[in-house]
Amino acid sequence: MKLIKQFISLMVLVMIPTLLPAQQLKIGYVQADRIRTEYEEFQEAERELQLEFSKVQFEYQTMTQRLDSLNRVFETQRLMSTPDWQREKEQKISQLEQQVQDFQLRKVGPEGELYRKQLQVENEIIQKVQQAVSKVAIDKGYDYILDSIALLYGKPTHNLTDDVLHELRNLSGEEGN
């Protein structure tokens, strides 16, 4: 999939000058991986998501330890207990197993809280990055700005990563006011 994106990006770069021969195109690029590692809001979001994940993991481990404990007690006392006691313990174990499964789906499943929160945070940051890239492109007169992942070579003077990071910090500062 990554190769297909690179190929398409390369083809677009090759085709653009032939489609618009009368115009001088100005093409820049940004290093998305640098933005991800250097933009403080990305780092803060990752820390926040990691903290949420740790909390969920701790809660899950607590539930599974309780389930394991119930299972051990049941297995050790099963042969010496009454059928009513056995049914009661089996029912408790079954209920707790269901609670663990429900917890997993609710928190970390494909539609879980952590997944939705991660998508929301990423979407907000991506919108800010797009806004910053657009502003830099307009302010500096660029026709196209590409991501360096699909770029085989880029003239360092066309690297706009620092400008985008600066603009992102400005956007974040405006929101804080």
DRENKOL-729449 format. One line per 10 residues: number of its first residue (from 1); their letters; for each residue x, y, z of N, C-alpha, C, O. Coordinates in Angstrom, 3 decimals, always signed. Example, Ala and Ser with C-alpha at 12.3 -4.5 7.8 and 13.67 -1.06 7.14 Angstrom:
<recs>
1	AS	+13.190 -5.690 +7.800 +12.300 -4.500 +7.800 +13.200 -3.300 +7.800 +14.236 -3.319 +8.465 | +12.850 -2.250 +7.080 +13.670 -1.060 +7.140 +12.900 +0.030 +7.870 +13.409 +1.138 +8.039 .
</recs>
This chain:
<recs>
1	MKLIKQFISL	+0.831 -1.185 +0.000 +0.000 +0.000 +0.000 +0.878 +1.253 +0.000 +0.598 +2.220 -0.708 | +1.945 +1.220 +0.805 +2.846 +2.361 +0.889 +3.527 +2.599 -0.465 +3.703 +3.744 -0.883 | +3.910 +1.510 -1.145 +4.539 +1.630 -2.453 +3.578 +2.232 -3.474 +3.984 +3.012 -4.335 | +2.309 +1.865 -3.372 +1.319 +2.404 -4.297 +1.195 +3.912 -4.092 +1.148 +4.669 -5.061 | +1.143 +4.353 -2.820 +1.063 +5.779 -2.536 +2.285 +6.510 -3.073 +2.162 +7.589 -3.652 | +3.472 +5.921 -2.881 +4.692 +6.546 -3.380 +4.676 +6.642 -4.903 +5.065 +7.660 -5.475 | +4.222 +5.573 -5.548 +4.164 +5.561 -7.004 +3.198 +6.626 -7.510 +3.510 +7.362 -8.446 | +2.021 +6.703 -6.887 +1.028 +7.694 -7.299 +1.572 +9.108 -7.085 +1.409 +9.976 -7.943 | +2.219 +9.335 -5.938 +2.795 +10.658 -5.674 +3.848 +11.013 -6.714 +3.902 +12.147 -7.190 | +4.678 +10.048 -7.060 +5.707 +10.272 -8.066 +5.082 +10.583 -9.426 +5.539 +11.476 -10.138 .
11	MVLVMIPTLL	+4.041 +9.843 -9.774 +3.373 +10.077 -11.058 +2.726 +11.458 -11.098 +2.773 +12.144 -12.118 | +2.126 +11.858 -9.986 +1.516 +13.187 -9.920 +2.588 +14.255 -10.108 +2.381 +15.228 -10.834 | +3.730 +14.071 -9.454 +4.814 +15.046 -9.593 +5.323 +15.124 -11.029 +5.648 +16.203 -11.524 | +5.388 +13.976 -11.687 +5.870 +13.948 -13.064 +4.839 +14.559 -14.003 +5.196 +15.246 -14.960 | +3.560 +14.310 -13.732 +2.502 +14.764 -14.633 +2.171 +16.252 -14.483 +1.790 +16.890 -15.464 | +2.305 +16.812 -13.297 +1.891 +18.201 -13.055 +2.567 +19.175 -14.017 +1.877 +19.995 -14.623 | +3.882 +19.116 -14.179 +4.505 +20.088 -15.095 +4.016 +19.962 -16.533 +3.960 +20.964 -17.247 | +3.664 +18.762 -16.974 +3.192 +18.616 -18.350 +1.770 +19.136 -18.516 +1.386 +19.558 -19.606 | +0.991 +19.108 -17.444 -0.377 +19.606 -17.517 -0.426 +21.128 -17.477 -1.332 +21.735 -18.049 | +0.529 +21.740 -16.814 +0.540 +23.190 -16.665 +1.896 +23.756 -17.109 +2.635 +24.295 -16.286 .
21	PAQQLKIGYV	+2.228 +23.640 -18.393 +3.566 +24.051 -18.839 +3.812 +25.555 -18.761 +4.964 +25.975 -18.652 | +2.773 +26.372 -18.813 +2.975 +27.818 -18.832 +3.246 +28.377 -17.443 +3.733 +29.500 -17.314 | +2.942 +27.621 -16.418 +3.104 +28.134 -15.068 +4.338 +27.533 -14.407 +4.720 +26.392 -14.668 | +4.936 +28.328 -13.554 +6.033 +27.854 -12.712 +5.411 +27.342 -11.422 +4.834 +28.118 -10.661 | +5.520 +26.063 -11.172 +4.938 +25.503 -9.961 +5.920 +25.599 -8.817 +7.131 +25.468 -8.990 | +5.368 +25.828 -7.658 +6.180 +25.873 -6.455 +5.688 +24.733 -5.559 +4.552 +24.734 -5.085 | +6.573 +23.770 -5.345 +6.209 +22.580 -4.578 +7.126 +22.481 -3.368 +8.348 +22.570 -3.486 | +6.519 +22.296 -2.213 +7.275 +22.127 -0.979 +6.920 +20.801 -0.334 +6.063 +20.067 -0.826 | +7.576 +20.506 +0.753 +7.262 +19.270 +1.466 +7.455 +19.481 +2.960 +8.161 +20.388 +3.399 | +6.802 +18.610 +3.726 +6.966 +18.607 +5.168 +7.299 +17.184 +5.610 +6.957 +16.211 +4.938 .
31	QADRIRTEYE	+7.961 +17.090 +6.733 +8.305 +15.798 +7.314 +7.300 +15.523 +8.437 +7.450 +16.003 +9.560 | +6.287 +14.749 +8.107 +5.206 +14.478 +9.059 +5.726 +13.788 +10.318 +5.220 +14.031 +11.414 | +6.722 +12.936 +10.166 +7.268 +12.250 +11.344 +7.921 +13.249 +12.298 +7.838 +13.082 +13.515 | +8.563 +14.276 +11.767 +9.144 +15.317 +12.632 +8.067 +16.123 +13.324 +8.202 +16.468 +14.498 | +6.999 +16.427 +12.608 +5.892 +17.166 +13.222 +5.318 +16.335 +14.361 +5.016 +16.865 +15.431 | +5.168 +15.048 +14.137 +4.618 +14.156 +15.162 +5.513 +14.119 +16.408 +5.007 +14.086 +17.530 | +6.811 +14.123 +16.221 +7.715 +14.032 +17.376 +8.016 +15.385 +18.015 +8.339 +15.443 +19.201 | +7.918 +16.464 +17.259 +8.304 +17.766 +17.802 +7.129 +18.658 +18.209 +7.311 +19.586 +18.998 | +5.960 +18.402 +17.700 +4.804 +19.230 +18.045 +4.289 +18.789 +19.411 +3.888 +17.641 +19.602 | +4.310 +19.719 +20.348 +3.995 +19.412 +21.747 +2.604 +18.821 +21.924 +2.400 +17.964 +22.783 .
41	EFQEAERELQ	+1.649 +19.269 +21.123 +0.278 +18.759 +21.271 +0.188 +17.277 +20.902 -0.585 +16.536 +21.509 | +0.969 +16.841 +19.918 +1.035 +15.409 +19.590 +1.565 +14.635 +20.790 +1.000 +13.617 +21.193 | +2.659 +15.137 +21.350 +3.274 +14.460 +22.489 +2.329 +14.400 +23.678 +2.219 +13.363 +24.332 | +1.646 +15.503 +23.962 +0.693 +15.553 +25.072 -0.461 +14.574 +24.845 -0.885 +13.879 +25.768 | -0.956 +14.527 +23.627 -2.054 +13.607 +23.302 -1.613 +12.153 +23.483 -2.367 +11.332 +24.006 | -0.406 +11.846 +23.055 +0.104 +10.479 +23.222 +0.256 +10.123 +24.695 -0.060 +9.004 +25.099 | +0.740 +11.072 +25.503 +0.858 +10.820 +26.946 -0.519 +10.605 +27.574 -0.701 +9.708 +28.397 | -1.473 +11.424 +27.183 -2.824 +11.317 +27.721 -3.459 +9.971 +27.343 -4.074 +9.311 +28.180 | -3.306 +9.579 +26.094 -3.861 +8.292 +25.659 -3.168 +7.125 +26.353 -3.811 +6.136 +26.703 | -1.867 +7.241 +26.552 -1.127 +6.182 +27.246 -1.590 +6.061 +28.696 -1.707 +4.955 +29.224 .
51	LEFSKVQFEY	-1.852 +7.191 +29.334 -2.354 +7.186 +30.709 -3.726 +6.510 +30.769 -3.977 +5.686 +31.649 | -4.604 +6.856 +29.841 -5.927 +6.227 +29.783 -5.800 +4.729 +29.570 -6.500 +3.943 +30.209 | -4.904 +4.333 +28.668 -4.698 +2.914 +28.402 -4.193 +2.196 +29.651 -4.631 +1.085 +29.948 | -3.278 +2.825 +30.379 -2.750 +2.224 +31.611 -3.851 +2.023 +32.647 -3.895 +0.996 +33.325 | -4.738 +3.006 +32.766 -5.854 +2.881 +33.705 -6.765 +1.714 +33.318 -7.169 +0.919 +34.166 | -7.072 +1.628 +32.051 -7.938 +0.550 +31.572 -7.251 -0.800 +31.763 -7.884 -1.775 +32.170 | -5.973 -0.850 +31.470 -5.215 -2.098 +31.627 -5.201 -2.530 +33.098 -5.355 -3.715 +33.392 | -5.018 -1.588 +34.015 -5.014 -1.907 +35.434 -6.382 -2.450 +35.867 -6.471 -3.445 +36.586 | -7.430 -1.785 +35.418 -8.791 -2.221 +35.765 -9.068 -3.618 +35.200 -9.678 -4.453 +35.868 | -8.621 -3.865 +33.976 -8.803 -5.173 +33.350 -8.042 -6.260 +34.128 -8.577 -7.337 +34.388 .
61	QTMTQRLDSL	-6.794 -5.962 +34.491 -5.996 -6.932 +35.247 -6.638 -7.235 +36.604 -6.623 -8.379 +37.058 | -7.196 -6.221 +37.242 -7.872 -6.426 +38.519 -9.065 -7.362 +38.347 -9.284 -8.261 +39.159 | -9.824 -7.143 +37.292 -10.985 -8.003 +37.040 -10.568 -9.441 +36.742 -11.178 -10.384 +37.246 | -9.533 -9.608 +35.926 -9.101 -10.970 +35.579 -8.474 -11.673 +36.775 -8.608 -12.890 +36.911 | -7.798 -10.937 +37.639 -7.246 -11.556 +38.850 -8.378 -12.031 +39.764 -8.299 -13.102 +40.365 | -9.417 -11.226 +39.854 -10.568 -11.632 +40.652 -11.221 -12.881 +40.066 -11.621 -13.781 +40.804 | -11.326 -12.933 +38.764 -11.891 -14.096 +38.083 -11.025 -15.331 +38.314 -11.544 -16.407 +38.613 | -9.715 -15.182 +38.178 -8.801 -16.306 +38.428 -8.918 -16.801 +39.861 -8.909 -18.006 +40.115 | -9.025 -15.873 +40.784 -9.163 -16.232 +42.198 -10.453 -17.025 +42.428 -10.444 -18.047 +43.114 | -11.545 -16.557 +41.860 -12.816 -17.279 +41.983 -12.724 -18.683 +41.385 -13.235 -19.648 +41.953 .
71	NRVFETQRLM	-12.074 -18.777 +40.245 -11.897 -20.092 +39.601 -11.067 -21.030 +40.467 -11.392 -22.211 +40.587 | -10.000 -20.516 +41.070 -9.156 -21.365 +41.930 -9.933 -21.858 +43.150 -9.868 -23.035 +43.506 | -10.664 -20.947 +43.784 -11.468 -21.329 +44.951 -12.494 -22.380 +44.548 -12.697 -23.367 +45.255 | -13.128 -22.161 +43.422 -14.131 -23.109 +42.954 -13.515 -24.483 +42.720 -14.064 -25.497 +43.150 | -12.379 -24.513 +42.041 -11.737 -25.799 +41.734 -11.270 -26.530 +42.987 -11.354 -27.756 +43.052 | -10.784 -25.805 +43.971 -10.293 -26.474 +45.176 -11.422 -26.951 +46.080 -11.257 -27.924 +46.815 | -12.572 -26.271 +46.032 -13.664 -26.631 +46.942 -14.822 -27.352 +46.250 -15.787 -27.757 +46.899 | -14.722 -27.503 +44.977 -15.817 -28.076 +44.194 -16.216 -29.465 +44.651 -17.405 -29.741 +44.813 | -15.263 -30.333 +44.858 -15.560 -31.722 +45.193 -16.152 -31.872 +46.588 -16.858 -32.843 +46.861 | -15.874 -30.930 +47.461 -16.354 -31.040 +48.837 -17.574 -30.156 +49.107 -17.958 -29.978 +50.262 .
81	STPDWQREKE	-18.172 -29.614 +48.082 -19.276 -28.673 +48.293 -20.595 -29.238 +47.775 -20.632 -30.239 +47.061 | -21.660 -28.572 +48.152 -22.995 -28.997 +47.746 -23.265 -28.546 +46.315 -22.628 -27.613 +45.827 | -24.203 -29.201 +45.644 -24.563 -28.786 +44.283 -25.072 -27.342 +44.224 -24.816 -26.630 +43.253 | -25.797 -26.913 +45.270 -26.270 -25.522 +45.286 -25.096 -24.547 +45.321 -25.099 -23.547 +44.603 | -24.096 -24.831 +46.150 -22.901 -23.986 +46.250 -22.188 -23.943 +44.898 -21.754 -22.884 +44.444 | -22.075 -25.116 +44.264 -21.402 -25.200 +42.962 -22.123 -24.349 +41.918 -21.487 -23.603 +41.173 | -23.457 -24.464 +41.865 -24.237 -23.668 +40.901 -24.059 -22.170 +41.167 -23.911 -21.379 +40.235 | -24.074 -21.801 +42.420 -23.916 -20.397 +42.788 -22.551 -19.865 +42.334 -22.458 -18.786 +41.748 | -21.501 -20.634 +42.612 -20.146 -20.204 +42.228 -19.986 -20.192 +40.704 -19.365 -19.285 +40.151 | -20.542 -21.190 +40.035 -20.475 -21.223 +38.572 -21.184 -20.008 +37.972 -20.726 -19.429 +36.987 .
91	QKISQLEQQV	-22.304 -19.635 +38.580 -23.043 -18.471 +38.111 -22.231 -17.189 +38.337 -22.189 -16.321 +37.465 | -21.590 -17.071 +39.497 -20.744 -15.894 +39.767 -19.592 -15.814 +38.780 -19.271 -14.746 +38.259 | -18.977 -16.961 +38.533 -17.851 -16.999 +37.583 -18.325 -16.608 +36.191 -17.663 -15.832 +35.503 | -19.454 -17.134 +35.780 -20.003 -16.814 +34.467 -20.329 -15.322 +34.356 -20.045 -14.699 +33.333 | -20.918 -14.756 +35.397 -21.233 -13.326 +35.397 -19.966 -12.478 +35.301 -19.918 -11.500 +34.555 | -18.952 -12.861 +36.055 -17.703 -12.096 +36.027 -17.009 -12.224 +34.668 -16.435 -11.255 +34.171 | -17.060 -13.413 +34.070 -16.497 -13.591 +32.728 -17.203 -12.671 +31.737 -16.559 -12.059 +30.885 | -18.523 -12.576 +31.851 -19.297 -11.705 +30.972 -18.939 -10.240 +31.220 -18.844 -9.456 +30.275 | -18.741 -9.871 +32.476 -18.345 -8.495 +32.800 -16.990 -8.161 +32.190 -16.790 -7.059 +31.679 | -16.058 -9.114 +32.243 -14.728 -8.897 +31.665 -14.849 -8.699 +30.154 -14.227 -7.795 +29.596 .
101	QDFQLRKVGP	-15.640 -9.530 +29.497 -15.821 -9.400 +28.043 -16.494 -8.071 +27.689 -16.085 -7.388 +26.750 | -17.524 -7.716 +28.450 -18.202 -6.435 +28.204 -17.247 -5.262 +28.404 -17.255 -4.304 +27.630 | -16.428 -5.344 +29.444 -15.451 -4.296 +29.729 -14.491 -4.141 +28.552 -14.215 -3.026 +28.110 | -13.985 -5.268 +28.047 -13.063 -5.217 +26.912 -13.714 -4.544 +25.711 -13.117 -3.664 +25.091 | -14.925 -4.951 +25.383 -15.608 -4.361 +24.233 -15.878 -2.870 +24.445 -15.690 -2.066 +23.533 | -16.311 -2.513 +25.627 -16.667 -1.122 +25.924 -15.440 -0.215 +25.922 -15.516 +0.937 +25.495 | -14.315 -0.732 +26.396 -13.116 +0.119 +26.536 -12.165 +0.039 +25.349 -11.741 +1.069 +24.823 | -11.824 -1.184 +24.920 -10.766 -1.311 +23.907 -11.207 -2.000 +22.629 -10.380 -2.247 +21.751 | -12.470 -2.311 +22.504 -12.963 -2.952 +21.290 -12.930 -1.999 +20.109 -12.545 -0.839 +20.252 | -13.336 -2.487 +18.940 -13.301 -1.653 +17.737 -14.173 -0.404 +17.841 -13.923 +0.580 +17.144 .
111	EGELYRKQLQ	-15.162 -0.427 +18.677 -16.003 +0.752 +18.905 -15.848 +1.254 +20.338 -16.687 +2.005 +20.835 | -14.767 +0.833 +20.997 -14.558 +1.143 +22.404 -14.189 +2.589 +22.674 -13.848 +3.349 +21.767 | -14.266 +2.948 +23.950 -14.001 +4.322 +24.380 -12.593 +4.783 +24.017 -12.408 +5.900 +23.534 | -11.593 +3.917 +24.251 -10.213 +4.325 +23.943 -10.023 +4.553 +22.449 -9.359 +5.507 +22.042 | -10.598 +3.693 +21.643 -10.480 +3.823 +20.191 -11.134 +5.127 +19.718 -10.568 +5.855 +18.903 | -12.338 +5.410 +20.243 -13.031 +6.647 +19.857 -12.258 +7.877 +20.310 -12.159 +8.861 +19.578 | -11.711 +7.818 +21.519 -10.946 +8.962 +22.026 -9.694 +9.191 +21.176 -9.356 +10.332 +20.857 | -9.012 +8.113 +20.816 -7.820 +8.228 +19.985 -8.175 +8.850 +18.631 -7.474 +9.742 +18.155 | -9.254 +8.384 +18.018 -9.672 +8.953 +16.733 -10.006 +10.437 +16.851 -9.649 +11.233 +15.983 | -10.692 +10.800 +17.929 -11.075 +12.194 +18.138 -9.836 +13.079 +18.286 -9.734 +14.132 +17.657 .
121	VENEIIQKVQ	-8.897 +12.637 +19.126 -7.679 +13.420 +19.360 -6.868 +13.530 +18.079 -6.394 +14.613 +17.734 | -6.704 +12.415 +17.371 -5.934 +12.446 +16.123 -6.598 +13.352 +15.096 -5.918 +14.101 +14.395 | -7.925 +13.285 +15.003 -8.644 +14.113 +14.046 -8.449 +15.597 +14.346 -8.229 +16.393 +13.434 | -8.529 +15.968 +15.622 -8.330 +17.373 +16.003 -6.927 +17.845 +15.631 -6.757 +18.949 +15.114 | -5.929 +17.014 +15.891 -4.548 +17.401 +15.589 -4.326 +17.454 +14.081 -3.659 +18.362 +13.586 | -4.872 +16.500 +13.355 -4.710 +16.491 +11.898 -5.336 +17.739 +11.287 -4.789 +18.317 +10.348 | -6.479 +18.151 +11.819 -7.107 +19.381 +11.318 -6.201 +20.591 +11.553 -6.088 +21.461 +10.690 | -5.563 +20.645 +12.712 -4.644 +21.750 +13.004 -3.437 +21.716 +12.069 -2.989 +22.753 +11.577 | -2.917 +20.510 +11.830 -1.770 +20.383 +10.921 -2.175 +20.831 +9.521 -1.427 +21.551 +8.861 | -3.349 +20.412 +9.064 -3.808 +20.826 +7.740 -3.992 +22.340 +7.656 -3.665 +22.963 +6.646 .
131	QAVSKVAIDK	-4.516 +22.915 +8.725 -4.693 +24.370 +8.773 -3.335 +25.071 +8.704 -3.174 +26.055 +7.981 | -2.359 +24.559 +9.460 -1.016 +25.160 +9.454 -0.348 +25.001 +8.096 +0.277 +25.938 +7.600 | -0.474 +23.835 +7.495 +0.123 +23.597 +6.172 -0.512 +24.544 +5.152 +0.193 +25.139 +4.336 | -1.823 +24.683 +5.193 -2.506 +25.584 +4.252 -2.030 +27.023 +4.425 -1.785 +27.721 +3.442 | -1.900 +27.459 +5.661 -1.458 +28.837 +5.914 -0.036 +29.057 +5.391 +0.247 +30.071 +4.753 | +0.855 +28.101 +5.665 +2.234 +28.216 +5.175 +2.247 +28.220 +3.646 +2.965 +29.010 +3.033 | +1.467 +27.354 +3.041 +1.426 +27.286 +1.572 +0.955 +28.610 +0.978 +1.538 +29.108 +0.015 | -0.090 +29.167 +1.549 -0.631 +30.436 +1.033 +0.345 +31.580 +1.283 +0.625 +32.376 +0.386 | +0.864 +31.655 +2.515 +1.786 +32.744 +2.864 +3.063 +32.721 +2.030 +3.601 +33.775 +1.692 | +3.549 +31.537 +1.699 +4.811 +31.429 +0.968 +4.612 +31.174 -0.528 +5.584 +31.030 -1.269 .
141	GYDYILDSIA	+3.367 +31.119 -0.963 +3.087 +30.997 -2.393 +3.342 +29.611 -2.975 +3.738 +29.503 -4.136 | +3.131 +28.572 -2.216 +3.334 +27.214 -2.718 +2.056 +26.707 -3.360 +0.953 +26.951 -2.870 | +2.226 +25.992 -4.474 +1.094 +25.382 -5.157 +0.749 +24.025 -4.535 -0.421 +23.658 -4.435 | +1.771 +23.298 -4.125 +1.586 +21.960 -3.556 +2.554 +21.769 -2.399 +3.699 +22.221 -2.443 | +2.078 +21.101 -1.380 +2.965 +20.678 -0.297 +2.720 +19.193 -0.097 +1.589 +18.754 +0.109 | +3.795 +18.433 -0.162 +3.727 +16.980 -0.056 +4.276 +16.514 +1.285 +4.965 +17.253 +1.988 | +3.959 +15.293 +1.615 +4.548 +14.650 +2.785 +5.847 +13.984 +2.318 +5.866 +13.342 +1.268 | +6.905 +14.128 +3.069 +8.207 +13.614 +2.653 +8.270 +12.094 +2.619 +9.226 +11.545 +2.071 | +7.292 +11.395 +3.181 +7.312 +9.925 +3.171 +7.307 +9.400 +1.742 +7.990 +8.420 +1.446 | +6.554 +10.029 +0.858 +6.472 +9.571 -0.523 +7.478 +10.286 -1.416 +7.482 +10.078 -2.630 .
151	LLYGKPTHNL	+8.319 +11.116 -0.839 +9.247 +11.933 -1.597 +10.596 +11.239 -1.697 +11.182 +10.871 -0.679 | +11.085 +11.060 -2.899 +12.389 +10.435 -3.078 +13.519 +11.441 -2.907 +14.594 +11.097 -2.416 | +13.280 +12.663 -3.306 +14.251 +13.733 -3.083 +13.495 +15.042 -2.954 +12.496 +15.284 -3.632 | +13.996 +15.861 -2.078 +13.433 +17.190 -1.913 +14.546 +18.175 -1.624 +15.371 +17.948 -0.739 | +14.568 +19.239 -2.350 +15.564 +20.273 -2.126 +15.338 +20.853 -0.730 +14.223 +21.269 -0.416 | +16.362 +20.888 +0.103 +16.189 +21.354 +1.489 +15.526 +22.721 +1.612 +14.862 +22.994 +2.612 | +15.694 +23.574 +0.624 +15.059 +24.897 +0.710 +13.545 +24.812 +0.569 +12.841 +25.770 +0.889 | +13.035 +23.680 +0.096 +11.593 +23.488 -0.039 +11.006 +22.710 +1.135 +9.819 +22.383 +1.137 | +11.839 +22.415 +2.133 +11.359 +21.725 +3.340 +10.668 +22.757 +4.227 +11.311 +23.668 +4.747 | +9.388 +22.613 +4.392 +8.578 +23.583 +5.136 +8.217 +23.102 +6.536 +7.363 +23.692 +7.197 .
161	TDDVLHELRN	+8.858 +22.042 +6.983 +8.521 +21.450 +8.280 +8.660 +22.466 +9.405 +7.765 +22.580 +10.242 | +9.758 +23.201 +9.442 +9.953 +24.187 +10.507 +8.868 +25.267 +10.465 +8.381 +25.703 +11.508 | +8.496 +25.693 +9.265 +7.455 +26.700 +9.127 +6.108 +26.169 +9.636 +5.366 +26.884 +10.310 | +5.806 +24.924 +9.308 +4.540 +24.327 +9.753 +4.550 +24.171 +11.268 +3.548 +24.461 +11.921 | +5.657 +23.721 +11.837 +5.750 +23.598 +13.296 +5.563 +24.964 +13.962 +4.867 +25.081 +14.971 | +6.185 +25.984 +13.391 +6.025 +27.350 +13.919 +4.559 +27.774 +13.862 +4.031 +28.338 +14.820 | +3.916 +27.502 +12.744 +2.509 +27.880 +12.583 +1.616 +27.089 +13.538 +0.658 +27.637 +14.082 | +1.919 +25.812 +13.746 +1.150 +25.006 +14.701 +1.268 +25.577 +16.108 +0.285 +25.641 +16.846 | +2.464 +25.984 +16.467 +2.658 +26.572 +17.797 +1.897 +27.892 +17.920 +1.356 +28.210 +18.979 | +1.861 +28.644 +16.844 +1.082 +29.878 +16.847 -0.405 +29.588 +16.999 -1.100 +30.271 +17.751 .
171	LSGEEGN	-0.895 +28.572 +16.283 -2.308 +28.189 +16.386 -2.635 +27.749 +17.799 -3.680 +28.110 +18.339 | -1.748 +26.972 +18.403 -1.979 +26.505 +19.770 -1.973 +27.669 +20.741 -2.753 +27.690 +21.693 | -1.107 +28.629 +20.510 -1.049 +29.811 +21.375 -2.302 +30.648 +21.260 -2.758 +31.211 +22.255 | -2.879 +30.746 +20.053 -4.108 +31.510 +19.866 -5.268 +30.863 +20.587 -6.123 +31.556 +21.140 | -5.309 +29.509 +20.587 -6.399 +28.801 +21.256 -6.325 +28.960 +22.762 -7.347 +28.994 +23.446 | -5.099 +29.059 +23.274 -4.925 +29.207 +24.721 -5.348 +30.578 +25.219 -5.622 +30.752 +26.406 | -5.401 +31.553 +24.321 -5.782 +32.928 +24.733 -7.265 +33.110 +24.769 -7.746 +34.196 +25.092 .
</recs>
